[in-house]
C-alpha cells in the first residue's frame, strides 16, 4: 500500500477500501491523464484510445459507478413495458458500460457517440448498441439527427478537455420534445474545471428561462467515482 498526499482524500474515501492500493493508484493516475488541467480534446481522445483495452479493469465497479447510476436514473423515468422501444443515445459512451447497464434493465434501442476509435472498438464488442458515431459533442458539428432520441444520456463525459458547456446545445438538439437529457458527472468539477465553474449550471438555468428544457431532477450521489460525490441532472426537453 502506498499513499501520496494528493491522492489520500480521494482514494481512502472509496467504498469498501480503507487504504490506497497500487491498483487504485494506477487507475487514478490513468484517469488523471485524460482529465489533467489544460488538456486539449484531441490529446484527451488519444489518451483514451491508448487506455481503451485496460479501461474497464482500471475503472471497475466500485472505483467508477457512473454507468449503473446513470442506468438507474434512466430506468426510473421509463416504465418497464416501454423500455424495449425507447430510443437512447449514450454520449461519451467509452467502452459501452452504460449501454450494458441499460440493456440489463430492458432497453434495446441504444446508439453511441464516442470520439475515441480505441474505445469504440471495445464498445462494439458489447453488441448492445445499434449505431455508433465517432464524433465530439459541442466541438464542431456532428451528424447525430435532430429531435430523434427519447433520452440522451451521459456518464463521465464531463471534465477537463471533455464536453464543453456548448455541448448542452447538442444534447437538446438531439432530443425529441418531451424527451430527457440525463447528465451524470463529478460534483467537484463545477468548482475547479474552468469550463464549468460559474458557467455550466447558469447555462442550464438560462435554457430553462428560454423554455428549451425543464429541470426535473438534480441530486447528489455518493461514491460516484473514486469515492467522490456525483451529480445527476435530469431535464425534459420542451
C-alpha positions in Angstrom: 0.0 0.0 0.0 1.3 3.4 -1.0 0.0 6.9 0.0 0.5 10.2 -1.9 -0.7 13.4 -0.4 -2.8 14.5 -3.4 -4.5 11.1 -3.6 -5.1 10.4 0.1 -8.5 12.0 0.5 -9.8 10.7 -2.8 -8.7 7.1 -2.5 -9.4 6.4 1.1 -13.0 7.6 0.6 -13.6 4.8 -1.9 -16.3 2.5 -0.8 -15.0 -0.7 0.7 -11.4 0.5 0.8 -9.6 1.8 3.8 -6.3 2.3 2.1 -4.9 3.1 -1.3 -3.6 0.0 -3.2 -1.2 0.1 -6.1 -4.2 -0.9 -8.3 -6.2 2.0 -7.1 -3.3 4.4 -7.6 -2.7 3.2 -11.1 -6.4 3.6 -12.0 -6.5 7.1 -10.6 -3.3 8.1 -12.4 -4.7 6.7 -15.7 -7.9 8.6 -15.2 -5.9 11.8 -14.4 -4.1 11.6 -17.8 -7.4 12.1 -19.5 -8.5 14.9 -17.2 -5.3 16.8 -16.5 -5.7 20.7 -16.5 -5.3 22.2 -19.9 -5.6 19.0 -21.8 -6.8 19.5 -25.4 -9.7 17.5 -26.8 -7.5 15.5 -29.3 -4.9 14.7 -26.6 -7.8 13.5 -24.4 -9.1 11.3 -27.2 -5.7 9.9 -27.9 -5.1 9.0 -24.2 -8.5 7.2 -24.1 -7.5 5.2 -27.2 -4.3 4.2 -25.5 -6.1 3.3 -22.4 -9.1 1.5 -24.0 -8.1 -2.1 -23.5 -7.5 -1.7 -19.8 -10.2 0.9 -19.1 -12.8 -1.4 -17.7 -10.2 -3.1 -15.4 -9.0 0.3 -14.2 -12.4 1.9 -13.7 -14.2 -1.2 -12.5 -17.4 -1.1 -10.5 -16.5 0.3 -7.1 -14.0 2.8 -8.4 -16.4 4.2 -11.0 -20.1 3.7 -10.5 -21.4 6.2 -13.0 -22.7 3.7 -15.6 -25.0 2.0 -13.0 -26.1 5.3 -11.5 -26.9 6.6 -15.0 -28.8 3.5 -16.0 -30.8 3.5 -12.8 -31.9 7.1 -13.4 -33.0 6.2 -17.0 -34.9 3.2 -15.7 -36.6 5.3 -13.1 -38.0 7.5 -15.8 -39.3 4.9 -18.2 -41.8 2.1 -17.2 -40.5 -1.4 -18.0 -43.1 -2.0 -20.7 -41.7 0.9 -22.7 -38.0 0.2 -22.4 -37.6 -2.0 -25.5 -38.7 0.8 -27.8 -37.2 3.9 -26.1 -34.6 5.4 -28.4 -31.4 6.3 -26.4 -28.1 7.7 -27.4 -25.2 7.3 -25.0 -22.8 10.2 -25.3 -19.1 9.8 -24.5 -20.0 6.1 -24.4 -16.5 4.9 -23.9 -16.3 1.1 -23.7 -20.1 0.7 -23.5 -20.6 0.2 -19.8 -23.7 2.5 -19.8 -25.2 0.5 -22.7 -24.6 -2.8 -20.9 -26.3 -1.4 -17.7 -29.2 -0.1 -19.8 -29.5 -3.5 -21.6 -29.7 -5.3 -18.2 -32.7 -3.1 -17.4 -34.6 -3.9 -20.6 -33.5 -1.1 -23.0 -32.9 -2.4 -26.5 -32.7 0.6 -28.8 -29.3 2.2 -27.9 -26.9 4.2 -30.0 -23.4 5.5 -29.0 -21.4 8.6 -29.6 -17.7 8.4 -28.7 -14.7 10.3 -30.2 -12.1 7.7 -29.4 -11.6 5.0 -32.0 -10.0 2.7 -29.5 -12.9 3.0 -27.0 -15.4 2.4 -29.8 -13.6 -0.9 -30.8 -14.2 -2.2 -27.3 -17.7 -0.8 -27.2 -18.7 -2.7 -30.3 -17.8 -6.0 -28.6 -20.7 -5.5 -26.2 -23.2 -6.0 -29.0 -25.8 -3.9 -27.2 -25.5 -0.8 -29.5 -27.2 -0.3 -32.9 -25.4 2.6 -34.4 -22.2 4.5 -33.4 -20.9 7.9 -34.1 -17.2 8.6 -33.8 -17.7 12.3 -33.1 -17.4 15.0 -30.5 -20.2 16.8 -28.6 -20.1 20.6 -28.5 -16.9 20.8 -30.7 -17.6 21.4 -34.4 -20.5 19.6 -36.0 -21.7 16.0 -35.6 -24.1 14.0 -37.7 -26.5 12.9 -34.9 -30.0 13.6 -36.2 -32.1 16.4 -34.7 -35.0 15.5 -32.4 -34.5 11.8 -32.7 -34.0 10.4 -29.2 -36.3 9.8 -26.3 -33.3 10.0 -24.0 -29.8 11.5 -24.3 -27.6 10.1 -21.6 -24.1 11.0 -20.4 -22.0 9.5 -17.7 -18.4 10.5 -17.2 -18.2 12.7 -20.3 -17.8 16.0 -18.4 -14.3 17.1 -17.3 -11.1 18.9 -18.4 -10.9 18.8 -22.2 -14.1 16.8 -22.4 -17.6 18.1 -23.4 -17.8 21.9 -23.2 -20.8 23.9 -22.0 -21.7 24.3 -25.7 -22.3 20.6 -25.7 -25.6 21.2 -23.9 -27.0 22.7 -27.1 -26.1 19.5 -29.0 -27.9 17.4 -26.3 -31.0 19.4 -26.6 -30.9 19.3 -30.4 -30.7 15.5 -30.4 -33.7 15.0 -28.1 -37.3 14.8 -29.0 -39.8 17.3 -27.5 -40.8 15.6 -24.2 -37.6 13.5 -24.2 -35.0 13.5 -21.5 -31.4 14.6 -21.1 -29.6 12.9 -18.2 -26.1 14.0 -17.2 -24.1 12.2 -14.5 -20.8 13.9 -13.5 -18.4 14.5 -10.6 -19.7 17.3 -8.4 -16.3 18.9 -7.8 -15.8 19.6 -11.5 -18.3 22.5 -11.0 -15.8 24.0 -8.6 -12.5 23.8 -10.4 -12.9 22.9 -14.1 -12.7 26.4 -15.7 -15.0 25.4 -18.5 -17.8 24.7 -15.9 -17.0 26.9 -12.9 -19.8 29.5 -12.7 -20.8 28.6 -16.2 -22.4 25.2 -16.6 -25.3 25.4 -14.1 -26.0 29.1 -15.1 -26.3 28.0 -18.7 -28.6 25.2 -17.7 -30.8 27.7 -15.9 -30.7 30.1 -18.9 -32.0 27.3 -21.2 -34.9 26.9 -18.7 -35.7 30.6 -18.9 -35.7 30.3 -22.7 -38.1 27.3 -22.4 -35.7 24.9 -24.2 -35.9 22.4 -21.4 -37.3 21.9 -17.8 -35.2 20.6 -14.9 -37.0 17.7 -13.3 -34.1 16.5 -11.1 -30.8 17.4 -9.6 -29.5 15.1 -6.9 -26.2 14.2 -5.3 -25.0 10.6 -5.2 -22.2 9.2 -3.0 -19.5 7.0 -4.3 -19.8 8.1 -7.9 -16.1 7.9 -8.9 -13.1 7.2 -6.7 -15.3 7.8 -3.7 -16.2 11.3 -4.9 -19.7 12.7 -4.9 -21.6 12.8 -8.2 -24.4 14.8 -9.6 -27.3 13.5 -11.6 -29.1 16.1 -13.7 -32.3 15.3 -15.4 -34.1 17.6 -17.9 -37.1 17.3 -20.1 -36.8 18.9 -23.5 -39.7 21.2 -24.4 
